Amino acid sequence: MRSMEITDEWIYQHMPVVDNAMITALENQVDREYVFSKRFEQKMQKVIRREAHPVLTGAQQLLKRMAIFFTGIVCAGLVLTLSVDAYRDKFFMTLKTLREDATQYNYSSEEKDAVLTPTIPTCIPEGYTETDRRDSPLFCEIFYENNAGEQLIWEQMLISANNALTLVLDNEYDAEEEHVIGGHIATVYTYVDGYAMAYYEADNYVYVITADHMTAEEMFQLIASMDI
């Protein structure tokens, strides 16, 4: 029997043929008529939204293509001329950048000794229970879920001189609404499928709340229930 020497070059040469055969075999096993459940579809839509515009830290991706323009929102130690005296100062600066399908927020602060103290909503919608919680010195995230499998996620991020944070949020929403809560502007974005996202800045913190199915009014109630 003739022997054959298997070398790295031989493997590299023939592996594409094996790869194509394996892919074809897997494709033939796919049930193209399978119908996914409504709950699965909802979860996939949520994952797609979060993965398309994740939270970025540090100076990552600052040079990615910007679609339209830069808008600077300067707060904290700077003097702003506002017609409403009810607005309170924040302790950091926000640079808001509008991209083609997302809004990017960059933050800066001179506060070096800031410590994160979780400010948790006390008015959780009926039927939701806490399922998971992740804490760090700069970040707190709490997951809630109801019996229908709909998820509510509350995130609180500390802005300090030691935490260079960049946040990217989806801007392909269907409706936008703003309320002044605790002297700060709260913004809620809603989608036709029931998905909702809230954005709120107060003191040394940025809050982002997302829900698989919730009204704008319920989102505002969540923010108002925090002891800011």
C-alpha positions as CSV (number, residue, x, y, z in Angstrom):
1,M,0.0,0.0,0.0
2,R,1.3,3.4,-1.0
3,S,1.8,5.6,2.0
4,M,1.0,9.3,1.9
5,E,2.6,12.0,3.9
6,I,0.2,14.4,5.5
7,T,1.7,17.9,5.7
8,D,0.5,21.3,6.8
9,E,0.4,22.3,3.2
10,W,-1.8,19.3,2.2
11,I,-4.2,20.1,5.0
12,Y,-4.5,23.8,4.1
13,Q,-5.1,22.8,0.5
14,H,-7.9,20.3,1.2
15,M,-9.7,21.8,4.2
16,P,-11.9,24.1,2.1
17,V,-13.4,21.1,0.4
18,V,-14.2,19.5,3.7
19,D,-15.6,22.8,5.0
20,N,-18.0,23.1,2.0
21,A,-19.1,19.5,2.4
22,M,-19.9,20.0,6.1
23,I,-21.8,23.3,5.5
24,T,-23.8,21.6,2.7
25,A,-24.7,18.7,5.0
26,L,-25.8,21.0,7.8
27,E,-27.9,23.2,5.4
28,N,-29.7,20.0,4.2
29,Q,-30.7,19.3,7.8
30,V,-32.3,22.7,8.4
31,D,-36.1,22.7,8.7
32,R,-36.9,25.8,6.7
33,E,-40.6,25.6,7.6
34,Y,-40.0,25.8,11.4
35,V,-42.1,28.6,13.1
36,F,-40.5,30.2,16.1
37,S,-42.6,31.1,19.1
38,K,-43.6,34.7,19.8
39,R,-41.5,34.7,23.0
40,F,-38.4,33.6,21.1
41,E,-39.0,36.2,18.4
42,Q,-39.3,38.9,21.1
43,K,-36.1,37.8,22.7
44,M,-34.2,37.8,19.4
45,Q,-35.4,41.3,18.6
46,K,-34.1,42.4,22.0
47,V,-30.7,40.7,21.4
48,I,-30.4,42.3,17.9
49,R,-31.0,45.8,19.3
50,R,-28.5,45.4,22.2
51,E,-25.8,43.8,20.0
52,A,-26.2,46.3,17.2
53,H,-25.5,49.2,19.6
54,P,-23.6,47.9,22.6
55,V,-22.2,49.9,25.5
56,L,-18.6,50.9,24.7
57,T,-16.0,51.9,27.3
58,G,-13.0,54.1,27.0
59,A,-12.0,55.7,23.7
60,Q,-13.1,52.7,21.6
61,Q,-14.6,53.4,18.2
62,L,-14.5,57.2,18.6
63,L,-13.3,57.4,15.0
64,K,-16.1,55.3,13.5
65,R,-18.1,57.0,10.7
66,M,-20.4,59.7,11.9
67,A,-23.4,60.2,9.8
68,I,-24.6,63.7,10.6
69,F,-23.2,66.1,13.2
70,F,-22.0,66.6,16.7
71,T,-24.1,68.2,19.4
72,G,-22.4,69.2,22.6
73,I,-24.5,69.2,25.8
74,V,-22.5,70.9,28.5
75,C,-23.6,70.7,32.1
76,A,-22.0,70.5,35.6
77,G,-19.6,73.3,36.4
78,L,-20.5,75.4,33.4
79,V,-23.2,78.1,33.5
80,L,-26.2,77.4,31.2
81,T,-28.9,79.9,30.4
82,L,-32.2,78.1,30.9
83,S,-35.7,79.4,31.0
84,V,-36.7,76.8,33.6
85,D,-35.2,77.2,37.0
86,A,-36.3,73.7,38.0
87,Y,-33.4,72.1,36.1
88,R,-30.6,70.9,38.4
89,D,-26.9,70.7,37.6
90,K,-25.2,67.4,36.8
91,F,-21.6,66.7,37.8
92,F,-20.3,65.7,34.3
93,M,-20.3,66.8,30.7
94,T,-22.1,64.9,27.9
95,L,-21.1,64.9,24.2
96,K,-23.9,63.6,22.1
97,T,-23.1,62.4,18.5
98,L,-25.8,61.5,16.1
99,R,-24.9,58.6,13.7
100,E,-26.9,57.0,10.9
101,D,-28.7,54.5,13.1
102,A,-27.6,55.2,16.6
103,T,-26.8,58.0,19.1
104,Q,-23.4,58.0,20.8
105,Y,-22.8,59.6,24.2
106,N,-19.4,60.4,25.5
107,Y,-18.9,61.6,29.1
108,S,-16.3,63.4,31.0
109,S,-16.0,64.4,34.7
110,E,-13.5,65.9,37.1
111,E,-15.0,64.0,40.0
112,K,-12.3,61.6,41.2
113,D,-13.7,60.4,44.5
114,A,-17.3,59.6,43.3
115,V,-18.7,56.3,44.6
116,L,-21.6,54.4,43.1
117,T,-24.6,54.2,45.3
118,P,-27.4,52.2,43.6
119,T,-30.6,54.1,43.1
120,I,-33.1,51.4,42.5
121,P,-36.7,52.0,41.3
122,T,-39.2,51.3,44.1
123,C,-42.2,51.0,41.7
124,I,-41.6,47.9,39.7
125,P,-44.6,46.9,37.5
126,E,-46.8,44.2,38.9
127,G,-45.8,40.7,37.9
128,Y,-42.1,41.4,37.6
129,T,-39.6,39.8,39.9
130,E,-35.8,40.2,40.1
131,T,-33.9,37.4,38.3
132,D,-30.3,38.6,38.2
133,R,-28.1,41.4,39.4
134,R,-24.6,42.5,38.5
135,D,-22.7,45.0,40.6
136,S,-19.3,46.7,40.2
137,P,-17.7,49.9,41.6
138,L,-18.8,51.8,38.4
139,F,-21.9,49.9,37.2
140,C,-25.1,48.3,38.5
141,E,-27.5,46.2,36.4
142,I,-30.7,44.5,37.6
143,F,-32.8,42.1,35.5
144,Y,-36.5,41.6,36.1
145,E,-38.9,39.3,34.3
146,N,-42.7,38.6,34.4
147,N,-44.6,35.3,33.8
148,A,-44.8,36.0,30.1
149,G,-41.0,36.0,29.8
150,E,-40.9,39.8,29.2
151,Q,-37.7,41.3,30.6
152,L,-37.1,44.6,32.2
153,I,-33.4,45.7,32.6
154,W,-32.3,48.7,34.8
155,E,-28.8,50.0,34.4
156,Q,-27.0,52.7,36.4
157,M,-23.5,53.9,35.4
158,L,-21.2,56.1,37.4
159,I,-19.5,59.0,35.6
160,S,-16.2,60.0,37.1
161,A,-12.7,61.0,36.2
162,N,-11.7,57.3,36.6
163,N,-14.4,56.0,34.2
164,A,-14.2,57.1,30.6
165,L,-17.6,55.9,29.3
166,T,-19.0,55.8,25.8
167,L,-22.6,54.7,25.4
168,V,-24.3,53.9,22.0
169,L,-28.1,53.7,21.9
170,D,-30.4,52.8,19.0
171,N,-32.2,55.7,17.4
172,E,-34.5,53.8,15.1
173,Y,-37.4,54.2,17.5
174,D,-41.0,55.0,16.5
175,A,-41.8,57.6,19.2
176,E,-40.0,59.9,21.6
177,E,-41.3,61.6,24.7
178,E,-39.6,63.8,27.4
179,H,-40.5,64.6,31.0
180,V,-38.7,66.6,33.7
181,I,-38.2,64.3,36.7
182,G,-36.3,65.4,39.8
183,G,-35.0,68.5,37.9
184,H,-33.5,66.4,35.1
185,I,-34.8,65.5,31.6
186,A,-36.0,61.9,31.2
187,T,-36.4,60.6,27.6
188,V,-38.4,57.5,26.7
189,Y,-38.2,55.9,23.2
190,T,-40.9,53.4,22.2
191,Y,-41.3,50.9,19.3
192,V,-44.4,49.6,17.6
193,D,-43.8,46.1,18.9
194,G,-44.0,47.4,22.5
195,Y,-40.3,47.6,23.2
196,A,-39.3,50.7,25.3
197,M,-36.0,52.4,26.3
198,A,-35.5,55.2,28.8
199,Y,-32.5,57.5,29.1
200,Y,-31.9,59.7,32.2
201,E,-28.9,61.7,33.6
202,A,-28.8,62.8,37.2
203,D,-26.1,63.8,39.6
204,N,-23.1,61.5,38.9
205,Y,-25.1,58.9,37.0
206,V,-26.5,57.8,33.7
207,Y,-29.5,55.5,33.7
208,V,-30.7,53.3,30.9
209,I,-33.9,51.2,31.3
210,T,-35.1,48.8,28.6
211,A,-38.3,46.7,28.6
212,D,-39.6,44.1,26.2
213,H,-43.1,45.5,26.5
214,M,-43.9,48.7,28.4
215,T,-45.6,52.0,27.8
216,A,-43.9,55.4,28.0
217,E,-45.9,56.3,31.1
218,E,-44.8,53.1,32.9
219,M,-41.2,53.9,32.1
220,F,-41.5,57.5,33.5
221,Q,-43.1,56.0,36.6
222,L,-40.1,53.8,37.0
223,I,-37.7,56.7,36.9
224,A,-39.9,58.9,39.2
225,S,-39.8,56.1,41.8
226,M,-36.0,56.3,42.1
227,D,-34.8,58.4,45.1
228,I,-32.8,60.9,43.2
